[in-house]
Amino acid sequence: NIHLMQAAYPDSVNKAKQGKQQQQQQGKQQQGNQNKQGKQQQQQQQGKQKQGKQQQAADPTINNFDLRVGKIVEVQKHPDADTLYVEKVDVGEEQPRTIISGLVNWVPIEQMRERMVVVLCNLPPRPMRGITSYGMLLAASIKNEKGESTQVVLLDPPQGAKAGDRITAPNLPGTPDDELKKKKFDRVIGCLKTDADGLVVYKINDTEA
């Protein structure tokens, strides 16, 4: 009997051990699956965040432009360039900005003085014939079949707007870049059009803002 019991005892122990081992293996497998699922979810979330950032970087909007209402407080012709004006423009900062515009052949100097304008303020500074320009006045042009401008008109800000007021498209994503890169500028500026009433619209993917 003792022998039988001794023979049976290891067998029961082995079964118990096997049961525990199976439970441990199942527990490790479940935990491994949970960890794997957790890592996969985390990677998917990180992938979505990365994709969102890449999408935002790949699809700039007009809100990446720092557009402000400005007032030309001083204007003169560039001393070394017949087609350029040198303006001092109040955009709500401590000092007016110096901005150079190629508008001499299109807008009489009398129409430039004390005029309210729309200014792009986050372009990199650009030397132009010995004078550095710190922005751009936005204008609309009419072109002929050859793509040549036949008329250029400065954009008028909304009535009642004050120098320094920001112009944005609230239904679009994006915030003004610290400094606007040329590639982004070219992509966005091509989406700015004027409608039949002369109002500026930002059109992208057949959607107007």
Secondary structure, 3 states (H helix, E strand, C coil): CHHHHHHHHHHHHHHHHHHHHHHHHHHHHHHHHHHHHHHHHHHHHHHHHHHHHHHHHHCCCHHHCCEEEEEEEEEEECCCCCCCEEEEEECCCCCCEEEEECCCCCCCHHHHCCCEEEEECCCCCEEECCEEECCEECEEEEECCCCCEEEEEECCCCCCCCCCCEECCCCCCCCCCCCCCHHHHHHHHCCEEECCCCCEEEEECCEEC
